[in-house]
Amino acid sequence: MNGVLILLPIALGLGLIGLGAFFWAMRSGQFDDPEGAASRILIDDEDQPE
């Protein structure tokens, strides 16, 4: 029983930290992809000069 009293708050805290990090990443634009895969498939790399 003592283990549950210690591990449960730790697990909840880590979960909240992870959720906060996810929302921070969403708000800061970490998952934005302006050159998305849908438009990248249309670009032919062979036509671009090197």
FENHU-V339598 format. One record per residue. D_LAST is the distance of its C-alpha to the last C-alpha in Angstrom with 2 decimals. Layout:
BEGIN
[[D_LAST] [D_LAST]]
END
This chain:
BEGIN
[[66.00] [65.01] [61.59] [60.96] [61.93] [59.32] [56.47] [56.62] [55.91] [53.13] [51.51] [51.91] [50.51] [47.40] [46.91] [47.24] [44.81] [42.23] [42.91] [42.61] [39.26] [38.00] [39.25] [37.78] [34.33] [34.76] [35.90] [33.15] [30.37] [29.21] [28.97] [27.23] [24.02] [22.86] [19.85] [22.30] [21.96] [23.48] [20.69] [17.87] [19.12] [18.61] [14.86] [13.09] [9.86] [9.48] [9.40] [6.46] [3.78] [0.00]]
END
